[in-house]
Amino acid sequence: SAAATAVAPPSSIRGRSRGHVSEPRVASCARRGVRTRATASTSAPDADVLDRAFAFAETYTKESSATFYFATRLMPPEQRRKVWAIYAWCRALDETVDGVEARDAGSARAATELDAIEARLLDVFQIQQECIGERGDFTSRATASTSDPVAVALAETVRTTEGMSATPFLDMIAGMRDDLRDDVSFADWPSLREYCYRVAGTVGLMTLPVLGVADGYSVKDATDAGVDLGIALQLCNIVRDVGEDARRGRVYLPLAILKKHNLSVDDVLNADANFAVNNSNYAAATEEMILIAETHFESAKCGTKMLAPAQRLPVLAAAEMYGALLTKVREARYDNVSKRAYTTTIEKLLVLPRVAKEAWFGS
């Protein structure tokens, strides 16, 4: 997907498939009465195993996205390590479809991997329910078939977080399956928005129970803003990575927007820096995508007041740091073909005073 960064998956998360798991296997889980919302359990696994798993998740997050990692460092320790566990799971999932090794192995192998990941995920939520009230060893059961530190960290996050649901994780897997198609394209903005929800908006739903909400609000109240933030972040990736995606034969810009600006898919696939900078139609199409992203950022920021106070600064910081990539594309005269927009550490630090004021005083 456009979210992918060119980071090969660490060896310890490669080849994790337990074999093909068909749709009937998943359906049978539902028929067994798999409940897909977790309640925090009290059974704790070995501390050393957990420390290593969460340390791995932190390193994986840091190497995969400097901007996301920078923002999460502003969170309280317990929340940030859980968010790293969720992010690491999402990145490992993305690498299953889009990593160098995955592309070499082909879509059939990736589909098998996704089936196995989906089955393990359902098992985690099923075992979580079975362990409630009986103090069973949840994490050892949930990770019995793998030594993958990402799986261990995610299982522990599910175990210790009230209200986590399997639904957004399953929705993300469905989005990754979309990326296995040879003809990845989107007819219009609504179809691209659905894809962005699956591969990024879902992260908001995964992390909201971890972050918590302010007094007077529920997780449900904050859901729309959380989803909009994920969609906005994904749109930043799409706008930033047009050239990178085109070199892999993919165009994520909606066909309707291209047509509106008298552009074709081939125009994007064959674009170079000269085309990006000097073609007013391309500039207009890119600007339209930027404006859609900015609209979603504004919606997300309006929902920040619903978050637990300690979480407002890191969430606003993430929004500002990713949003700055859109400004970088504008400053490059819409050349997102020959160069990849990025922000420096100094630029990230400079946003903190402003977002701190907004987080603490609401303006």
C-alpha positions as CSV (number, residue, x, y, z in Angstrom):
1,S,0.0,0.0,0.0
2,A,1.0,3.7,-0.2
3,A,1.6,3.4,3.6
4,A,4.5,1.1,3.0
5,T,8.0,2.4,3.8
6,A,10.9,0.7,2.2
7,V,11.9,-1.2,5.3
8,A,12.4,-4.9,5.0
9,P,10.7,-6.9,7.8
10,P,13.0,-8.0,10.6
11,S,13.9,-11.7,10.2
12,S,12.0,-12.6,13.3
13,I,8.7,-11.7,11.7
14,R,9.3,-13.3,8.3
15,G,7.7,-16.5,7.3
16,R,5.3,-16.6,10.2
17,S,2.5,-18.5,8.4
18,R,1.2,-21.6,10.0
19,G,-0.1,-22.7,6.6
20,H,-3.1,-21.8,4.6
21,V,-6.3,-21.0,6.6
22,S,-9.3,-20.9,4.4
23,E,-12.4,-18.8,4.8
24,P,-14.4,-21.8,6.1
25,R,-11.8,-21.8,9.0
26,V,-12.6,-18.2,9.8
27,A,-16.4,-18.8,9.5
28,S,-16.1,-21.8,11.9
29,C,-14.6,-19.4,14.4
30,A,-17.7,-17.3,14.2
31,R,-19.9,-20.3,14.6
32,R,-18.0,-21.4,17.7
33,G,-19.2,-18.1,19.2
34,V,-15.9,-16.1,19.0
35,R,-16.6,-12.9,20.9
36,T,-14.5,-10.1,19.4
37,R,-14.4,-7.5,22.2
38,A,-11.9,-7.9,25.0
39,T,-12.2,-7.2,28.7
40,A,-8.9,-6.7,30.6
41,S,-7.6,-9.9,32.2
42,T,-5.5,-10.3,35.3
43,S,-3.2,-13.1,34.2
44,A,0.4,-11.8,33.6
45,P,3.0,-13.6,31.5
46,D,6.8,-13.6,32.0
47,A,8.0,-10.1,32.4
48,D,11.3,-10.7,30.5
49,V,9.4,-12.0,27.5
50,L,7.1,-9.0,27.5
51,D,10.0,-6.5,27.9
52,R,11.8,-8.0,24.9
53,A,8.6,-8.1,22.8
54,F,7.7,-4.4,23.5
55,A,11.3,-3.4,23.0
56,F,11.2,-5.0,19.6
57,A,7.9,-3.2,18.8
58,E,9.5,0.1,19.7
59,T,12.5,-0.5,17.5
60,Y,10.3,-1.6,14.6
61,T,8.1,1.5,15.0
62,K,11.1,3.8,15.1
63,E,12.7,2.2,12.0
64,S,9.5,2.2,10.1
65,S,8.2,5.8,10.8
66,A,10.3,8.5,12.4
67,T,7.4,10.9,12.5
68,F,5.0,8.5,14.1
69,Y,7.6,7.4,16.6
70,F,8.5,11.0,17.5
71,A,4.8,11.7,18.3
72,T,4.3,8.6,20.3
73,R,7.3,9.4,22.5
74,L,5.1,12.2,23.9
75,M,2.6,9.6,25.3
76,P,2.8,8.2,28.9
77,P,4.9,5.1,29.0
78,E,2.1,2.5,29.3
79,Q,0.1,3.9,26.4
80,R,3.0,4.4,24.1
81,R,4.3,0.9,24.4
82,K,0.8,-0.4,23.6
83,V,0.6,1.9,20.6
84,W,4.0,0.6,19.4
85,A,2.7,-2.9,19.7
86,I,-0.4,-2.0,17.6
87,Y,1.7,-0.1,15.0
88,A,4.2,-3.0,14.8
89,W,1.4,-5.4,14.1
90,C,0.1,-3.1,11.4
91,R,3.5,-2.6,9.8
92,A,4.2,-6.4,9.8
93,L,0.8,-6.9,8.1
94,D,1.7,-4.3,5.5
95,E,5.1,-5.9,4.9
96,T,3.3,-9.2,4.4
97,V,1.7,-7.6,1.3
98,D,4.1,-4.9,0.3
99,G,7.5,-5.8,1.6
100,V,10.4,-6.7,-0.7
101,E,10.2,-10.4,0.4
102,A,6.4,-10.4,-0.2
103,R,6.7,-8.9,-3.6
104,D,9.3,-11.5,-4.6
105,A,7.1,-14.4,-3.3
106,G,4.0,-13.2,-5.1
107,S,0.4,-12.6,-4.1
108,A,-0.6,-16.2,-3.5
109,R,2.0,-16.5,-0.7
110,A,0.8,-13.1,0.7
111,A,-2.8,-14.3,0.7
112,T,-1.9,-17.4,2.6
113,E,0.0,-15.3,5.1
114,L,-3.0,-13.0,5.6
115,D,-5.3,-16.0,6.2
116,A,-2.9,-17.2,8.9
117,I,-2.6,-13.8,10.5
118,E,-6.4,-13.5,10.5
119,A,-6.8,-16.9,12.2
120,R,-4.3,-16.0,14.9
121,L,-6.0,-12.7,15.5
122,L,-9.3,-14.4,16.0
123,D,-7.7,-16.9,18.4
124,V,-6.2,-14.1,20.5
125,F,-9.7,-12.5,21.0
126,Q,-11.3,-15.9,21.6
127,I,-8.7,-16.9,24.2
128,Q,-9.0,-13.6,25.9
129,Q,-12.7,-14.3,26.5
130,E,-12.0,-17.8,27.7
131,C,-9.4,-16.6,30.3
132,I,-11.7,-14.0,31.9
133,G,-12.6,-15.2,35.4
134,E,-10.4,-18.2,35.4
135,R,-7.0,-16.5,35.5
136,G,-5.7,-18.7,32.6
137,D,-2.3,-18.0,31.1
138,F,-3.6,-15.9,28.3
139,T,-0.4,-14.8,26.6
140,S,1.2,-18.2,26.6
141,R,-2.0,-19.7,25.0
142,A,-2.4,-16.8,22.6
143,T,1.2,-17.1,21.4
144,A,1.7,-20.8,21.7
145,S,2.2,-21.3,17.9
146,T,4.7,-18.4,17.4
147,S,7.7,-16.7,19.1
148,D,7.0,-13.6,17.0
149,P,7.6,-10.6,19.4
150,V,5.0,-8.6,17.5
151,A,2.4,-11.2,18.3
152,V,3.4,-11.4,21.9
153,A,3.2,-7.6,22.3
154,L,-0.1,-7.4,20.6
155,A,-1.6,-10.2,22.7
156,E,-0.5,-8.6,25.9
157,T,-2.0,-5.3,24.7
158,V,-5.3,-7.0,24.1
159,R,-5.1,-8.7,27.5
160,T,-4.5,-5.5,29.5
161,T,-6.7,-3.1,27.6
162,E,-10.4,-2.8,28.3
163,G,-12.7,-2.7,25.2
164,M,-10.4,-3.6,22.4
165,S,-12.3,-5.1,19.4
166,A,-11.1,-7.5,16.7
167,T,-13.2,-5.6,14.1
168,P,-10.7,-2.9,13.1
169,F,-7.9,-5.5,12.9
170,L,-10.0,-7.6,10.6
171,D,-11.0,-4.6,8.5
172,M,-7.3,-3.8,8.0
173,I,-6.6,-7.3,6.8
174,A,-9.5,-6.9,4.3
175,G,-7.8,-3.7,3.1
176,M,-4.5,-5.5,2.7
177,R,-6.3,-8.1,0.6
178,D,-7.4,-5.2,-1.7
179,D,-3.7,-4.5,-2.3
180,L,-3.1,-8.0,-3.6
181,R,-5.1,-7.2,-6.7
182,D,-3.2,-6.7,-9.9
183,D,-5.4,-3.8,-10.9
184,V,-5.3,-1.6,-7.8
185,S,-7.3,1.5,-8.7
186,F,-10.1,3.6,-7.3
187,A,-13.0,4.9,-9.3
188,D,-13.7,7.9,-7.1
189,W,-13.1,9.5,-3.7
190,P,-15.7,7.3,-1.8
191,S,-14.0,4.1,-3.0
192,L,-10.5,5.5,-2.0
193,R,-11.9,6.6,1.3
194,E,-13.1,3.1,2.1
195,Y,-9.6,1.8,1.3
196,C,-8.1,4.5,3.5
197,Y,-10.4,3.6,6.3
198,R,-9.4,-0.1,6.1
199,V,-5.6,0.4,6.0
200,A,-5.3,3.5,8.3
201,G,-8.6,4.7,9.7
202,T,-8.8,1.4,11.5
203,V,-5.7,2.4,13.5
204,G,-7.8,5.0,15.2
205,L,-10.3,2.4,16.3
206,M,-7.5,0.1,17.5
207,T,-5.7,2.7,19.6
208,L,-8.7,4.6,21.1
209,P,-9.2,2.1,23.9
210,V,-5.5,2.4,24.7
211,L,-5.5,6.2,24.7
212,G,-8.6,6.6,26.7
213,V,-11.2,9.5,26.6
214,A,-11.9,12.5,28.7
215,D,-14.6,12.6,31.4
216,G,-18.0,13.0,29.8
217,Y,-17.1,11.2,26.6
218,S,-17.1,7.6,25.4
219,V,-14.8,5.8,22.9
220,K,-17.8,5.8,20.6
221,D,-18.0,9.6,20.8
222,A,-14.4,9.9,19.7
223,T,-14.6,7.2,17.0
224,D,-15.3,9.5,14.0
225,A,-12.5,11.8,14.8
226,G,-10.1,8.9,15.3
227,V,-11.0,7.4,11.9
228,D,-10.7,10.8,10.2
229,L,-7.2,11.2,11.6
230,G,-6.1,7.8,10.2
231,I,-7.6,8.6,6.8
232,A,-5.8,12.0,6.8
233,L,-2.5,10.3,7.6
234,Q,-3.0,7.8,4.8
235,L,-3.8,10.6,2.3
236,C,-0.5,12.2,3.3
237,N,1.2,9.0,2.4
238,I,-0.7,8.8,-0.9
239,V,0.2,12.4,-1.9
240,R,3.8,12.0,-0.8
241,D,4.4,8.7,-2.5
242,V,2.8,9.2,-6.0
243,G,6.2,8.7,-7.7
244,E,7.2,5.7,-5.6
245,D,3.8,4.0,-6.2
246,A,3.9,4.7,-9.9
247,R,7.3,3.0,-10.2
248,R,5.6,-0.1,-8.9
249,G,2.7,0.3,-11.3
250,R,0.2,1.6,-8.8
251,V,-1.9,4.8,-8.9
252,Y,-4.0,5.6,-5.8
253,L,-5.4,8.9,-7.1
254,P,-9.1,8.4,-7.8
255,L,-9.9,8.0,-11.5
256,A,-12.7,10.6,-11.2
257,I,-10.3,13.2,-9.9
258,L,-7.8,12.4,-12.7
259,K,-10.6,12.7,-15.3
260,K,-11.8,16.0,-13.8
261,H,-8.4,17.4,-14.4
262,N,-7.9,15.9,-17.8
263,L,-5.4,13.4,-16.7
264,S,-5.1,9.6,-17.2
265,V,-3.5,6.8,-15.3
266,D,-0.8,6.6,-17.9
267,D,0.0,10.3,-17.3
268,V,0.7,9.5,-13.6
269,L,2.6,6.3,-14.3
270,N,4.9,8.1,-16.8
271,A,5.2,11.4,-15.0
272,D,8.6,12.9,-14.3
273,A,9.7,16.0,-12.4
274,N,9.2,18.3,-15.4
275,F,5.6,17.0,-15.8
276,A,4.8,17.4,-12.1
277,V,6.1,20.9,-11.9
278,N,4.9,22.3,-15.2
279,N,1.5,20.6,-15.8
280,S,-1.2,22.7,-14.2
281,N,-3.7,19.9,-14.4
282,Y,-1.4,17.6,-12.3
283,A,-0.9,20.5,-9.8
284,A,-4.7,20.9,-9.6
285,A,-5.4,17.2,-9.0
286,T,-2.7,17.0,-6.4
287,E,-4.0,20.1,-4.7
288,E,-7.5,18.6,-4.6
289,M,-6.1,15.6,-2.8
290,I,-4.2,17.8,-0.3
291,L,-7.4,19.7,0.4
292,I,-9.3,16.4,1.1
293,A,-6.6,15.4,3.5
294,E,-6.6,18.8,5.3
295,T,-10.4,18.6,5.7
296,H,-10.0,15.2,7.5
297,F,-7.2,16.7,9.7
298,E,-9.5,19.5,10.7
299,S,-12.3,17.0,11.6
300,A,-9.8,15.0,13.6
301,K,-8.5,18.0,15.5
302,C,-12.0,18.9,16.5
303,G,-12.3,15.6,18.3
304,T,-9.1,16.0,20.3
305,K,-11.0,17.4,23.2
306,M,-12.6,14.0,23.6
307,L,-9.3,12.3,24.3
308,A,-7.8,11.8,27.8
309,P,-5.8,15.0,28.5
310,A,-2.4,13.3,28.4
311,Q,-3.0,12.0,24.9
312,R,-4.0,15.3,23.2
313,L,-0.4,16.6,22.7
314,P,0.9,13.5,20.9
315,V,-2.2,13.1,18.7
316,L,-2.1,16.8,17.7
317,A,1.7,16.5,17.2
318,A,1.2,13.5,14.8
319,A,-1.4,15.4,12.9
320,E,0.8,18.5,12.5
321,M,3.9,16.6,11.6
322,Y,2.2,14.5,8.9
323,G,0.3,17.6,7.7
324,A,3.6,19.3,7.2
325,L,4.3,16.8,4.4
326,L,1.5,18.4,2.4
327,T,3.1,21.8,2.8
328,K,6.4,20.3,1.6
329,V,4.6,18.9,-1.6
330,R,3.2,22.4,-2.3
331,E,6.6,24.0,-1.7
332,A,8.1,21.5,-4.2
333,R,5.6,22.8,-6.8
334,Y,3.7,19.5,-6.6
335,D,6.7,17.4,-7.5
336,N,5.9,14.2,-5.6
337,V,7.2,12.2,-8.5
338,S,11.0,12.6,-8.4
339,K,11.3,13.5,-4.7
340,R,9.7,12.3,-1.5
341,A,8.6,14.9,1.0
342,Y,9.9,14.6,4.6
343,T,10.4,16.8,7.7
344,T,13.6,17.1,9.7
345,T,13.9,16.5,13.4
346,I,14.2,20.3,13.9
347,E,11.0,20.9,12.0
348,K,9.2,18.3,14.1
349,L,10.4,20.0,17.3
350,L,9.3,23.4,16.1
351,V,5.7,22.3,16.0
352,L,5.6,21.4,19.7
353,P,5.1,24.8,21.3
354,R,2.1,25.5,19.1
355,V,0.4,22.1,19.5
356,A,1.2,22.1,23.2
357,K,-0.8,25.4,23.5
358,E,-3.6,23.9,21.5
359,A,-3.6,20.7,23.5
360,W,-3.6,22.4,26.9
361,F,-5.6,25.5,26.2
362,G,-7.7,24.6,23.2
363,S,-6.3,27.3,20.9
